[in-house]
Amino acid sequence: MATTAPVWFITGSSAGLGLALTRHALSKGHRVIASSRNPSKTPGLVSEVEAQGGKWLGLDASQSEDEIKATMQNAESIFERIDILVNNAAYCVLGALEDIPDAETAAQMQVNFVGPLRIMQAVLPGMRKRRSGVIMNVSSTQGICPGVACGIYAASKAALEAISESCSVEVAQFGIRILIVEPGAYRTNFASVGKRIEPSEEYAADHAVAPWLRRVQTLPEMAMGDPNKAASVMYEAATGEGDAGSLIKNERLLRVIIGPDCWKIVDRKVSDLRRTVDLLKDVAASTNL
């Protein structure tokens, strides 16, 4: 990475982890190109970022391939490069799988998967030419451990994780690192402002879906995660600074688990997979010629 201050491009900078990370990177003297779907709705934040030498661009992850490519070309021209890309912008569609319309599924995949994919494709050529760069894709606990009423959202994040893992192998020889951030619950409004599909009769009474959808509304108050502390770990992971950054970079870790709640859920998933692998070893071997 260049010796001058690194250049970040962060999507979803207007709230939550994206805003916390934008502020943290700026506080470290880095140059940040923040982005959001509607910058005109947060003029105070735009002024705050640009007063510290950053820039703010409009970017809608549901835009066409050509529109996203043009936005990213504009972004790269501001500071002549992008060193660290953070695909953070997302939203959640929640509800019983049977109840979710096709249009909601398509919109969810467009914003949470196709948009970030196109942004990655737009910045990779420059990173490859410079033989350096970091792409940090923000997933979710749901991306690796899907829960009730989260099937479509989980699918969008699992898809993001899949391309991240594959791409990490493809671009390693070019000096580019790919990171998957798996956050737990944080005190942001992310879950409460998502799209909830009201449960049909079969899922409304005496079923886990309805109470979970009600509980999601209280997550901003119930969550124990501090978004500013999460942003600090994300910053270290991307830059290799600090204890967390050194560990993640030196051990070449792909996934960055943040939040004890996420760690517990992932640990349980790993244990379940280990049990499945152990139990089915002989069954798997029995299918060869």
C-alpha positions in Angstrom: 0.0 0.0 0.0 1.2 3.5 -0.7 3.2 5.5 1.9 0.7 8.4 1.8 -2.5 8.1 3.8 -4.6 5.2 2.6 -7.8 5.9 0.7 -11.0 4.2 1.8 -14.3 3.8 -0.1 -17.1 2.8 2.3 -20.6 2.1 1.4 -23.5 2.7 3.7 -21.7 5.5 5.5 -24.8 7.3 6.8 -25.5 5.1 9.8 -24.5 2.1 11.9 -21.1 0.4 11.4 -20.5 2.3 8.2 -20.7 5.7 9.9 -18.6 4.5 12.8 -15.9 3.2 10.5 -16.0 6.3 8.4 -15.4 8.5 11.4 -12.7 6.1 12.8 -10.7 6.0 9.6 -10.9 9.8 9.3 -9.7 10.2 12.9 -6.6 8.2 12.0 -5.7 10.7 9.3 -6.8 8.4 6.4 -8.7 9.7 3.4 -12.2 8.5 3.1 -14.7 8.5 0.3 -18.0 7.9 2.1 -21.1 6.9 0.2 -24.8 6.4 0.7 -27.9 6.1 -1.4 -29.3 9.6 -0.5 -26.6 12.0 0.7 -29.1 14.8 0.6 -30.9 13.2 3.6 -27.8 13.6 5.8 -26.3 17.0 5.0 -24.7 17.3 8.4 -22.8 14.0 8.0 -21.7 15.0 4.5 -20.3 18.3 5.9 -18.7 16.5 8.8 -16.8 14.1 6.5 -15.8 16.7 3.9 -14.6 19.1 6.6 -12.0 16.5 7.6 -10.8 16.1 4.0 -13.0 13.3 3.0 -15.6 13.1 0.1 -19.1 11.9 0.0 -20.7 10.3 -3.1 -24.1 9.0 -3.9 -24.2 5.3 -4.6 -27.2 3.0 -4.8 -26.3 -0.7 -4.8 -29.4 -1.4 -6.9 -28.1 0.7 -9.8 -27.0 -0.9 -13.1 -23.6 -2.3 -13.8 -22.7 0.8 -15.9 -23.9 3.2 -13.3 -22.0 1.6 -10.5 -18.9 1.4 -12.7 -19.1 5.1 -13.5 -19.5 6.0 -9.8 -16.5 3.9 -8.9 -14.4 5.5 -11.7 -15.3 8.9 -10.3 -14.4 7.7 -6.8 -11.0 6.5 -7.9 -10.3 9.9 -9.6 -10.8 11.8 -6.4 -7.6 10.6 -4.7 -6.2 8.7 -7.7 -6.9 5.3 -6.2 -8.9 3.2 -3.7 -6.8 1.2 -1.2 -9.5 -0.2 1.0 -13.0 -1.0 -0.2 -15.7 -1.7 2.5 -18.9 -3.1 1.1 -21.1 -2.4 4.1 -24.4 -1.1 2.7 -27.2 -3.6 3.1 -30.7 -4.1 4.4 -32.7 -7.1 5.6 -35.9 -8.7 4.4 -37.3 -10.8 7.2 -40.2 -13.3 7.2 -41.1 -16.9 6.7 -39.6 -18.2 3.5 -43.1 -19.2 2.2 -44.4 -15.7 2.7 -41.7 -13.7 0.8 -42.7 -12.4 -2.7 -40.3 -12.9 -5.6 -39.9 -9.1 -5.9 -38.6 -8.8 -2.3 -36.2 -11.7 -2.9 -34.8 -10.1 -6.1 -34.4 -6.7 -4.4 -32.6 -8.2 -1.4 -30.1 -10.1 -3.6 -29.6 -7.0 -5.8 -28.6 -4.7 -2.9 -26.8 -7.2 -0.6 -25.1 -9.3 -3.3 -25.2 -8.1 -6.9 -24.3 -4.5 -5.9 -21.3 -5.4 -3.8 -20.2 -7.8 -6.5 -20.2 -5.0 -9.1 -18.4 -2.7 -6.8 -15.7 -5.3 -6.3 -15.4 -5.8 -10.0 -15.0 -2.1 -10.5 -12.1 -1.6 -8.0 -10.2 -4.8 -8.6 -8.4 -3.7 -11.8 -6.8 -0.7 -10.1 -5.8 -2.8 -7.0 -4.4 -5.5 -9.3 -2.3 -3.0 -11.2 -0.9 -1.5 -8.0 -0.4 -5.0 -6.5 -2.1 -3.9 -3.3 -5.5 -3.4 -1.8 -8.0 -4.7 0.8 -11.6 -5.5 0.1 -13.7 -5.9 3.3 -17.2 -7.3 2.8 -19.5 -7.0 5.7 -21.6 -10.1 6.1 -23.6 -11.2 9.1 -24.0 -13.9 11.7 -26.9 -15.0 9.4 -24.5 -15.4 6.5 -22.9 -18.4 8.1 -25.6 -19.5 10.6 -29.1 -18.7 9.2 -31.9 -18.4 11.7 -35.7 -18.4 11.6 -37.3 -15.7 9.4 -34.0 -14.8 8.0 -33.7 -17.1 5.0 -33.6 -14.6 2.2 -31.4 -12.2 4.1 -29.1 -15.0 5.0 -29.0 -16.2 1.4 -27.8 -12.8 0.3 -25.0 -12.7 2.8 -24.0 -16.3 2.2 -23.7 -15.4 -1.5 -21.5 -12.5 -0.6 -19.3 -14.8 1.6 -19.0 -17.3 -1.3 -17.7 -14.8 -3.8 -15.4 -13.3 -1.1 -13.9 -16.7 -0.3 -13.4 -17.6 -4.0 -12.0 -14.1 -4.8 -9.5 -14.3 -1.9 -7.8 -17.2 -3.7 -7.9 -15.5 -7.1 -6.3 -12.2 -6.1 -3.9 -13.2 -3.4 -1.0 -13.3 -5.9 -1.7 -9.7 -6.7 -1.2 -8.6 -3.1 -4.9 -8.1 -2.5 -6.5 -9.2 0.7 -10.2 -10.1 1.0 -11.9 -10.0 4.4 -15.3 -11.1 5.5 -16.6 -9.3 8.6 -19.2 -11.3 10.5 -20.8 -8.9 13.1 -23.2 -9.8 15.9 -25.9 -7.5 17.2 -24.9 -3.9 17.6 -26.7 -0.8 18.8 -27.7 0.5 15.4 -31.0 0.7 13.7 -30.1 -1.9 11.0 -32.6 -4.6 12.0 -35.4 -2.4 13.0 -35.5 -0.5 9.6 -35.4 -3.6 7.5 -38.4 -5.0 5.5 -40.6 -7.3 7.6 -43.1 -9.5 5.8 -46.1 -10.0 8.0 -46.6 -13.8 8.7 -49.4 -15.6 7.1 -51.9 -17.4 9.3 -49.8 -20.6 9.6 -46.8 -18.7 10.8 -48.6 -16.1 12.9 -49.7 -18.2 15.9 -47.9 -20.8 17.8 -44.8 -20.5 15.6 -41.3 -19.1 16.0 -41.6 -16.6 13.1 -44.0 -14.1 14.6 -42.3 -13.6 18.0 -38.9 -13.3 16.3 -40.2 -10.5 14.0 -41.5 -8.7 17.0 -38.2 -9.1 18.8 -36.2 -7.7 15.9 -37.9 -4.3 16.6 -36.3 -4.2 20.0 -32.7 -5.1 18.9 -31.4 -1.6 18.9 -32.1 -1.3 22.6 -31.3 -4.9 23.5 -28.0 -5.3 21.6 -24.8 -5.2 23.7 -22.5 -4.5 20.8 -20.8 -1.1 20.6 -20.5 0.1 16.9 -17.5 2.3 17.7 -15.6 -0.7 19.1 -16.6 -2.8 16.2 -15.3 -0.1 13.8 -12.0 -0.1 15.6 -11.5 -3.8 15.1 -12.6 -3.5 11.4 -10.1 -0.7 11.0 -7.3 -2.8 12.5 -8.3 -5.8 10.3 -8.1 -3.7 7.2 -4.8 -2.0 8.0 -3.0 -4.7 9.9 -2.5 -2.3 12.8 -3.0 -3.1 16.5 -3.3 -6.5 18.1 -6.4 -7.6 16.1 -4.9 -6.4 12.9 -1.6 -8.2 13.4 -3.3 -11.4 14.3 -5.7 -11.3 11.3 -3.0 -10.3 8.8 -0.2 -12.6 10.1 -2.5 -15.6 10.3 -4.0 -14.8 6.9 -7.5 -15.0 8.3 -10.4 -14.6 5.9 -13.2 -14.1 8.4 -13.3 -11.5 11.1 -15.8 -12.4 13.8 -16.9 -9.4 15.9 -19.2 -9.6 18.9 -19.3 -12.4 21.5 -22.8 -13.3 20.4 -21.6 -13.9 16.9 -18.6 -15.9 18.2 -20.8 -18.2 20.2 -23.2 -18.9 17.2 -20.3 -19.5 14.8 -18.6 -21.8 17.4 -21.8 -23.8 17.7 -22.1 -24.1 13.9 -18.5 -25.3 13.6 -19.2 -28.0 16.3 -22.3 -29.1 14.4 -20.3 -29.4 11.2 -17.6 -31.3 13.0 -20.2 -33.8 14.3 -21.7 -34.2 10.8 -18.2 -34.8 9.2 -17.3 -37.3 11.9 -20.5 -39.2 11.7 -20.6 -39.4 7.9 -17.0 -40.2 7.2 -17.7 -43.8 6.3 -20.9 -43.0 4.4 -19.0 -40.5 2.3 -16.2 -43.0 1.6 -18.7 -45.7 0.6 -19.8 -43.9 -2.6 -16.5 -44.3 -4.6 -16.1 -46.9 -7.4 
